[in-house]
Amino acid sequence: MFVVTVDSGLCQGCGECAKGCPVQMFTVLNGKAQVSEDECLGCQSCVSLCTVGAISVDEY
């Protein structure tokens, strides 16, 4: 299983993570990306798409 974390201090709310996530784990609310309860596949496409480095994916 994977845990996705968004650093709200870095997130600019561009929505690229929401557009690129194959399981639609992200929504953008109030100008910041929010992680939903869906199960992360661990593909890390969101990490690659985030130009400010606000997203991390950790396995546990």
PyMOL Python script that loads the backbone (N, CA, C, O; Angstrom):
from pymol import cmd

cmd.read_pdbstr("""\
ATOM      1  N   MET A   1       0.832  -1.188   0.000  1.00  0.00           N
ATOM      2  CA  MET A   1       0.000   0.000   0.000  1.00  0.00           C
ATOM      3  C   MET A   1       0.875   1.248   0.000  1.00  0.00           C
ATOM      4  O   MET A   1       2.036   1.222   0.408  1.00  0.00           O
ATOM      5  N   PHE A   2       0.291   2.322  -0.462  1.00  0.00           N
ATOM      6  CA  PHE A   2       1.021   3.568  -0.597  1.00  0.00           C
ATOM      7  C   PHE A   2       0.285   4.711   0.085  1.00  0.00           C
ATOM      8  O   PHE A   2      -0.945   4.739   0.137  1.00  0.00           O
ATOM      9  N   VAL A   3       1.062   5.650   0.605  1.00  0.00           N
ATOM     10  CA  VAL A   3       0.518   6.858   1.224  1.00  0.00           C
ATOM     11  C   VAL A   3       0.969   8.046   0.390  1.00  0.00           C
ATOM     12  O   VAL A   3       2.160   8.222   0.131  1.00  0.00           O
ATOM     13  N   VAL A   4       0.015   8.850  -0.023  1.00  0.00           N
ATOM     14  CA  VAL A   4       0.300  10.044  -0.816  1.00  0.00           C
ATOM     15  C   VAL A   4       0.152  11.258   0.087  1.00  0.00           C
ATOM     16  O   VAL A   4      -0.851  11.410   0.785  1.00  0.00           O
ATOM     17  N   THR A   5       1.165  12.124   0.064  1.00  0.00           N
ATOM     18  CA  THR A   5       1.150  13.327   0.884  1.00  0.00           C
ATOM     19  C   THR A   5       1.343  14.543  -0.009  1.00  0.00           C
ATOM     20  O   THR A   5       2.206  14.553  -0.887  1.00  0.00           O
ATOM     21  N   VAL A   6       0.535  15.563   0.221  1.00  0.00           N
ATOM     22  CA  VAL A   6       0.677  16.838  -0.491  1.00  0.00           C
ATOM     23  C   VAL A   6       1.104  17.889   0.515  1.00  0.00           C
ATOM     24  O   VAL A   6       0.431  18.108   1.522  1.00  0.00           O
ATOM     25  N   ASP A   7       2.225  18.539   0.239  1.00  0.00           N
ATOM     26  CA  ASP A   7       2.693  19.643   1.075  1.00  0.00           C
ATOM     27  C   ASP A   7       1.923  20.893   0.649  1.00  0.00           C
ATOM     28  O   ASP A   7       2.210  21.483  -0.393  1.00  0.00           O
ATOM     29  N   SER A   8       0.951  21.286   1.456  1.00  0.00           N
ATOM     30  CA  SER A   8       0.096  22.417   1.088  1.00  0.00           C
ATOM     31  C   SER A   8       0.858  23.735   1.033  1.00  0.00           C
ATOM     32  O   SER A   8       0.406  24.689   0.400  1.00  0.00           O
ATOM     33  N   GLY A   9       2.001  23.793   1.689  1.00  0.00           N
ATOM     34  CA  GLY A   9       2.821  24.994   1.620  1.00  0.00           C
ATOM     35  C   GLY A   9       3.496  25.162   0.270  1.00  0.00           C
ATOM     36  O   GLY A   9       3.803  26.281  -0.141  1.00  0.00           O
ATOM     37  N   LEU A  10       3.726  24.050  -0.420  1.00  0.00           N
ATOM     38  CA  LEU A  10       4.351  24.101  -1.734  1.00  0.00           C
ATOM     39  C   LEU A  10       3.344  24.053  -2.881  1.00  0.00           C
ATOM     40  O   LEU A  10       3.588  24.614  -3.950  1.00  0.00           O
ATOM     41  N   CYS A  11       2.217  23.387  -2.658  1.00  0.00           N
ATOM     42  CA  CYS A  11       1.227  23.181  -3.723  1.00  0.00           C
ATOM     43  C   CYS A  11       0.703  24.515  -4.244  1.00  0.00           C
ATOM     44  O   CYS A  11       0.335  25.403  -3.475  1.00  0.00           O
ATOM     45  N   GLN A  12       0.679  24.633  -5.595  1.00  0.00           N
ATOM     46  CA  GLN A  12       0.165  25.847  -6.225  1.00  0.00           C
ATOM     47  C   GLN A  12      -1.226  25.646  -6.818  1.00  0.00           C
ATOM     48  O   GLN A  12      -1.790  26.563  -7.415  1.00  0.00           O
ATOM     49  N   GLY A  13      -1.780  24.439  -6.651  1.00  0.00           N
ATOM     50  CA  GLY A  13      -3.139  24.183  -7.112  1.00  0.00           C
ATOM     51  C   GLY A  13      -3.304  24.125  -8.614  1.00  0.00           C
ATOM     52  O   GLY A  13      -4.382  24.423  -9.128  1.00  0.00           O
ATOM     53  N   CYS A  14      -2.256  23.747  -9.329  1.00  0.00           N
ATOM     54  CA  CYS A  14      -2.319  23.727 -10.795  1.00  0.00           C
ATOM     55  C   CYS A  14      -3.223  22.618 -11.334  1.00  0.00           C
ATOM     56  O   CYS A  14      -3.749  22.738 -12.441  1.00  0.00           O
ATOM     57  N   GLY A  15      -3.409  21.540 -10.567  1.00  0.00           N
ATOM     58  CA  GLY A  15      -4.288  20.457 -10.976  1.00  0.00           C
ATOM     59  C   GLY A  15      -3.678  19.404 -11.864  1.00  0.00           C
ATOM     60  O   GLY A  15      -4.376  18.485 -12.293  1.00  0.00           O
ATOM     61  N   GLU A  16      -2.396  19.510 -12.154  1.00  0.00           N
ATOM     62  CA  GLU A  16      -1.749  18.508 -13.014  1.00  0.00           C
ATOM     63  C   GLU A  16      -1.798  17.118 -12.393  1.00  0.00           C
ATOM     64  O   GLU A  16      -1.932  16.128 -13.113  1.00  0.00           O
ATOM     65  N   CYS A  17      -1.692  17.026 -11.081  1.00  0.00           N
ATOM     66  CA  CYS A  17      -1.768  15.728 -10.406  1.00  0.00           C
ATOM     67  C   CYS A  17      -3.144  15.106 -10.609  1.00  0.00           C
ATOM     68  O   CYS A  17      -3.259  13.905 -10.853  1.00  0.00           O
ATOM     69  N   ALA A  18      -4.184  15.928 -10.507  1.00  0.00           N
ATOM     70  CA  ALA A  18      -5.553  15.441 -10.690  1.00  0.00           C
ATOM     71  C   ALA A  18      -5.782  14.967 -12.119  1.00  0.00           C
ATOM     72  O   ALA A  18      -6.468  13.970 -12.343  1.00  0.00           O
ATOM     73  N   LYS A  19      -5.216  15.670 -13.074  1.00  0.00           N
ATOM     74  CA  LYS A  19      -5.377  15.292 -14.484  1.00  0.00           C
ATOM     75  C   LYS A  19      -4.613  14.019 -14.815  1.00  0.00           C
ATOM     76  O   LYS A  19      -5.065  13.221 -15.636  1.00  0.00           O
ATOM     77  N   GLY A  20      -3.454  13.820 -14.183  1.00  0.00           N
ATOM     78  CA  GLY A  20      -2.578  12.721 -14.560  1.00  0.00           C
ATOM     79  C   GLY A  20      -2.713  11.447 -13.756  1.00  0.00           C
ATOM     80  O   GLY A  20      -2.132  10.428 -14.129  1.00  0.00           O
ATOM     81  N   CYS A  21      -3.457  11.470 -12.670  1.00  0.00           N
ATOM     82  CA  CYS A  21      -3.569  10.292 -11.809  1.00  0.00           C
ATOM     83  C   CYS A  21      -4.516   9.260 -12.431  1.00  0.00           C
ATOM     84  O   CYS A  21      -5.672   9.577 -12.708  1.00  0.00           O
ATOM     85  N   PRO A  22      -4.040   8.033 -12.652  1.00  0.00           N
ATOM     86  CA  PRO A  22      -4.898   7.018 -13.281  1.00  0.00           C
ATOM     87  C   PRO A  22      -6.058   6.547 -12.406  1.00  0.00           C
ATOM     88  O   PRO A  22      -7.025   5.990 -12.927  1.00  0.00           O
ATOM     89  N   VAL A  23      -5.988   6.754 -11.098  1.00  0.00           N
ATOM     90  CA  VAL A  23      -7.090   6.355 -10.216  1.00  0.00           C
ATOM     91  C   VAL A  23      -7.799   7.565  -9.606  1.00  0.00           C
ATOM     92  O   VAL A  23      -8.584   7.423  -8.669  1.00  0.00           O
ATOM     93  N   GLN A  24      -7.521   8.739 -10.136  1.00  0.00           N
ATOM     94  CA  GLN A  24      -8.188   9.983  -9.747  1.00  0.00           C
ATOM     95  C   GLN A  24      -8.186  10.212  -8.237  1.00  0.00           C
ATOM     96  O   GLN A  24      -9.231  10.424  -7.621  1.00  0.00           O
ATOM     97  N   MET A  25      -6.989  10.164  -7.660  1.00  0.00           N
ATOM     98  CA  MET A  25      -6.834  10.350  -6.211  1.00  0.00           C
ATOM     99  C   MET A  25      -6.894  11.802  -5.767  1.00  0.00           C
ATOM    100  O   MET A  25      -7.005  12.078  -4.573  1.00  0.00           O
ATOM    101  N   PHE A  26      -6.821  12.733  -6.710  1.00  0.00           N
ATOM    102  CA  PHE A  26      -6.694  14.147  -6.346  1.00  0.00           C
ATOM    103  C   PHE A  26      -7.887  14.980  -6.789  1.00  0.00           C
ATOM    104  O   PHE A  26      -8.490  14.738  -7.834  1.00  0.00           O
ATOM    105  N   THR A  27      -8.204  15.959  -5.970  1.00  0.00           N
ATOM    106  CA  THR A  27      -9.101  17.039  -6.346  1.00  0.00           C
ATOM    107  C   THR A  27      -8.402  18.328  -5.922  1.00  0.00           C
ATOM    108  O   THR A  27      -7.533  18.310  -5.050  1.00  0.00           O
ATOM    109  N   VAL A  28      -8.776  19.422  -6.526  1.00  0.00           N
ATOM    110  CA  VAL A  28      -8.210  20.710  -6.138  1.00  0.00           C
ATOM    111  C   VAL A  28      -9.321  21.521  -5.480  1.00  0.00           C
ATOM    112  O   VAL A  28     -10.325  21.852  -6.110  1.00  0.00           O
ATOM    113  N   LEU A  29      -9.123  21.830  -4.214  1.00  0.00           N
ATOM    114  CA  LEU A  29     -10.087  22.607  -3.445  1.00  0.00           C
ATOM    115  C   LEU A  29      -9.375  23.788  -2.813  1.00  0.00           C
ATOM    116  O   LEU A  29      -8.296  23.642  -2.239  1.00  0.00           O
ATOM    117  N   ASN A  30      -9.980  24.947  -2.921  1.00  0.00           N
ATOM    118  CA  ASN A  30      -9.406  26.164  -2.344  1.00  0.00           C
ATOM    119  C   ASN A  30      -7.965  26.391  -2.778  1.00  0.00           C
ATOM    120  O   ASN A  30      -7.137  26.857  -1.995  1.00  0.00           O
ATOM    121  N   GLY A  31      -7.673  26.058  -4.033  1.00  0.00           N
ATOM    122  CA  GLY A  31      -6.358  26.315  -4.586  1.00  0.00           C
ATOM    123  C   GLY A  31      -5.262  25.357  -4.161  1.00  0.00           C
ATOM    124  O   GLY A  31      -4.081  25.646  -4.351  1.00  0.00           O
ATOM    125  N   LYS A  32      -5.639  24.214  -3.583  1.00  0.00           N
ATOM    126  CA  LYS A  32      -4.656  23.227  -3.134  1.00  0.00           C
ATOM    127  C   LYS A  32      -5.131  21.832  -3.510  1.00  0.00           C
ATOM    128  O   LYS A  32      -6.330  21.553  -3.486  1.00  0.00           O
ATOM    129  N   ALA A  33      -4.194  20.957  -3.856  1.00  0.00           N
ATOM    130  CA  ALA A  33      -4.530  19.570  -4.159  1.00  0.00           C
ATOM    131  C   ALA A  33      -4.882  18.839  -2.871  1.00  0.00           C
ATOM    132  O   ALA A  33      -4.217  18.998  -1.848  1.00  0.00           O
ATOM    133  N   GLN A  34      -5.932  18.041  -2.938  1.00  0.00           N
ATOM    134  CA  GLN A  34      -6.383  17.232  -1.815  1.00  0.00           C
ATOM    135  C   GLN A  34      -6.352  15.771  -2.254  1.00  0.00           C
ATOM    136  O   GLN A  34      -6.690  15.459  -3.396  1.00  0.00           O
ATOM    137  N   VAL A  35      -5.952  14.884  -1.364  1.00  0.00           N
ATOM    138  CA  VAL A  35      -5.895  13.458  -1.665  1.00  0.00           C
ATOM    139  C   VAL A  35      -7.198  12.818  -1.209  1.00  0.00           C
ATOM    140  O   VAL A  35      -7.641  13.021  -0.079  1.00  0.00           O
ATOM    141  N   SER A  36      -7.813  12.036  -2.107  1.00  0.00           N
ATOM    142  CA  SER A  36      -9.045  11.331  -1.743  1.00  0.00           C
ATOM    143  C   SER A  36      -8.694   9.992  -1.102  1.00  0.00           C
ATOM    144  O   SER A  36      -7.519   9.676  -0.917  1.00  0.00           O
ATOM    145  N   GLU A  37      -9.695   9.225  -0.772  1.00  0.00           N
ATOM    146  CA  GLU A  37      -9.488   7.954  -0.093  1.00  0.00           C
ATOM    147  C   GLU A  37      -9.235   6.789  -1.044  1.00  0.00           C
ATOM    148  O   GLU A  37      -9.096   5.652  -0.593  1.00  0.00           O
ATOM    149  N   ASP A  38      -9.171   7.045  -2.348  1.00  0.00           N
ATOM    150  CA  ASP A  38      -8.920   5.960  -3.303  1.00  0.00           C
ATOM    151  C   ASP A  38      -7.569   5.315  -3.046  1.00  0.00           C
ATOM    152  O   ASP A  38      -6.692   5.907  -2.418  1.00  0.00           O
ATOM    153  N   GLU A  39      -7.415   4.102  -3.536  1.00  0.00           N
ATOM    154  CA  GLU A  39      -6.169   3.389  -3.305  1.00  0.00           C
ATOM    155  C   GLU A  39      -5.117   3.744  -4.359  1.00  0.00           C
ATOM    156  O   GLU A  39      -5.339   3.583  -5.559  1.00  0.00           O
ATOM    157  N   CYS A  40      -3.991   4.223  -3.890  1.00  0.00           N
ATOM    158  CA  CYS A  40      -2.872   4.605  -4.750  1.00  0.00           C
ATOM    159  C   CYS A  40      -2.226   3.359  -5.346  1.00  0.00           C
ATOM    160  O   CYS A  40      -2.025   2.360  -4.655  1.00  0.00           O
ATOM    161  N   LEU A  41      -1.902   3.428  -6.640  1.00  0.00           N
ATOM    162  CA  LEU A  41      -1.228   2.330  -7.322  1.00  0.00           C
ATOM    163  C   LEU A  41       0.282   2.371  -7.144  1.00  0.00           C
ATOM    164  O   LEU A  41       0.970   1.390  -7.426  1.00  0.00           O
ATOM    165  N   GLY A  42       0.796   3.494  -6.682  1.00  0.00           N
ATOM    166  CA  GLY A  42       2.237   3.643  -6.512  1.00  0.00           C
ATOM    167  C   GLY A  42       2.977   3.981  -7.792  1.00  0.00           C
ATOM    168  O   GLY A  42       4.198   3.839  -7.851  1.00  0.00           O
ATOM    169  N   CYS A  43       2.271   4.420  -8.806  1.00  0.00           N
ATOM    170  CA  CYS A  43       2.908   4.710 -10.101  1.00  0.00           C
ATOM    171  C   CYS A  43       3.769   5.966 -10.061  1.00  0.00           C
ATOM    172  O   CYS A  43       4.674   6.124 -10.880  1.00  0.00           O
ATOM    173  N   GLN A  44       3.497   6.849  -9.125  1.00  0.00           N
ATOM    174  CA  GLN A  44       4.217   8.102  -8.918  1.00  0.00           C
ATOM    175  C   GLN A  44       4.128   9.080 -10.084  1.00  0.00           C
ATOM    176  O   GLN A  44       4.987   9.948 -10.233  1.00  0.00           O
ATOM    177  N   SER A  45       3.097   8.944 -10.907  1.00  0.00           N
ATOM    178  CA  SER A  45       2.915   9.925 -11.984  1.00  0.00           C
ATOM    179  C   SER A  45       2.672  11.313 -11.406  1.00  0.00           C
ATOM    180  O   SER A  45       3.091  12.312 -11.990  1.00  0.00           O
ATOM    181  N   CYS A  46       2.003  11.379 -10.269  1.00  0.00           N
ATOM    182  CA  CYS A  46       1.741  12.670  -9.628  1.00  0.00           C
ATOM    183  C   CYS A  46       3.046  13.350  -9.206  1.00  0.00           C
ATOM    184  O   CYS A  46       3.189  14.567  -9.319  1.00  0.00           O
ATOM    185  N   VAL A  47       3.982  12.554  -8.725  1.00  0.00           N
ATOM    186  CA  VAL A  47       5.284  13.091  -8.303  1.00  0.00           C
ATOM    187  C   VAL A  47       6.002  13.685  -9.513  1.00  0.00           C
ATOM    188  O   VAL A  47       6.594  14.761  -9.428  1.00  0.00           O
ATOM    189  N   SER A  48       5.943  12.978 -10.632  1.00  0.00           N
ATOM    190  CA  SER A  48       6.597  13.458 -11.857  1.00  0.00           C
ATOM    191  C   SER A  48       5.929  14.710 -12.408  1.00  0.00           C
ATOM    192  O   SER A  48       6.597  15.599 -12.934  1.00  0.00           O
ATOM    193  N   LEU A  49       4.608  14.774 -12.283  1.00  0.00           N
ATOM    194  CA  LEU A  49       3.868  15.906 -12.839  1.00  0.00           C
ATOM    195  C   LEU A  49       3.948  17.164 -11.998  1.00  0.00           C
ATOM    196  O   LEU A  49       3.765  18.265 -12.519  1.00  0.00           O
ATOM    197  N   CYS A  50       4.214  17.028 -10.723  1.00  0.00           N
ATOM    198  CA  CYS A  50       4.249  18.188  -9.833  1.00  0.00           C
ATOM    199  C   CYS A  50       5.568  18.942 -10.005  1.00  0.00           C
ATOM    200  O   CYS A  50       6.630  18.458  -9.613  1.00  0.00           O
ATOM    201  N   THR A  51       5.481  20.110 -10.586  1.00  0.00           N
ATOM    202  CA  THR A  51       6.689  20.882 -10.897  1.00  0.00           C
ATOM    203  C   THR A  51       7.314  21.556  -9.683  1.00  0.00           C
ATOM    204  O   THR A  51       8.447  22.033  -9.746  1.00  0.00           O
ATOM    205  N   VAL A  52       6.563  21.595  -8.565  1.00  0.00           N
ATOM    206  CA  VAL A  52       7.093  22.245  -7.364  1.00  0.00           C
ATOM    207  C   VAL A  52       7.494  21.252  -6.284  1.00  0.00           C
ATOM    208  O   VAL A  52       7.921  21.654  -5.201  1.00  0.00           O
ATOM    209  N   GLY A  53       7.363  19.961  -6.564  1.00  0.00           N
ATOM    210  CA  GLY A  53       7.793  18.935  -5.608  1.00  0.00           C
ATOM    211  C   GLY A  53       6.929  18.840  -4.362  1.00  0.00           C
ATOM    212  O   GLY A  53       7.421  18.510  -3.283  1.00  0.00           O
ATOM    213  N   ALA A  54       5.632  19.132  -4.510  1.00  0.00           N
ATOM    214  CA  ALA A  54       4.742  19.148  -3.353  1.00  0.00           C
ATOM    215  C   ALA A  54       4.175  17.772  -2.990  1.00  0.00           C
ATOM    216  O   ALA A  54       3.557  17.618  -1.937  1.00  0.00           O
ATOM    217  N   ILE A  55       4.380  16.770  -3.857  1.00  0.00           N
ATOM    218  CA  ILE A  55       3.760  15.461  -3.638  1.00  0.00           C
ATOM    219  C   ILE A  55       4.825  14.405  -3.365  1.00  0.00           C
ATOM    220  O   ILE A  55       5.860  14.349  -4.029  1.00  0.00           O
ATOM    221  N   SER A  56       4.541  13.574  -2.374  1.00  0.00           N
ATOM    222  CA  SER A  56       5.402  12.418  -2.113  1.00  0.00           C
ATOM    223  C   SER A  56       4.533  11.176  -2.017  1.00  0.00           C
ATOM    224  O   SER A  56       3.389  11.228  -1.565  1.00  0.00           O
ATOM    225  N   VAL A  57       5.106  10.050  -2.456  1.00  0.00           N
ATOM    226  CA  VAL A  57       4.429   8.758  -2.388  1.00  0.00           C
ATOM    227  C   VAL A  57       5.347   7.813  -1.637  1.00  0.00           C
ATOM    228  O   VAL A  57       6.480   7.570  -2.052  1.00  0.00           O
ATOM    229  N   ASP A  58       4.852   7.283  -0.532  1.00  0.00           N
ATOM    230  CA  ASP A  58       5.643   6.374   0.298  1.00  0.00           C
ATOM    231  C   ASP A  58       4.921   5.045   0.441  1.00  0.00           C
ATOM    232  O   ASP A  58       3.700   5.002   0.594  1.00  0.00           O
ATOM    233  N   GLU A  59       5.679   3.970   0.392  1.00  0.00           N
ATOM    234  CA  GLU A  59       5.112   2.638   0.574  1.00  0.00           C
ATOM    235  C   GLU A  59       5.177   2.265   2.046  1.00  0.00           C
ATOM    236  O   GLU A  59       6.152   2.558   2.738  1.00  0.00           O
ATOM    237  N   TYR A  60       4.119   1.614   2.507  1.00  0.00           N
ATOM    238  CA  TYR A  60       4.146   1.120   3.888  1.00  0.00           C
ATOM    239  C   TYR A  60       3.571  -0.265   3.956  1.00  0.00           C
ATOM    240  O   TYR A  60       3.506  -0.854   5.035  1.00  0.00           O
TER     241      TYR A  60
END
""", "prot")
cmd.dss("prot")
cmd.show_as("cartoon", "prot")
cmd.util.cbc("prot")
cmd.orient("prot")
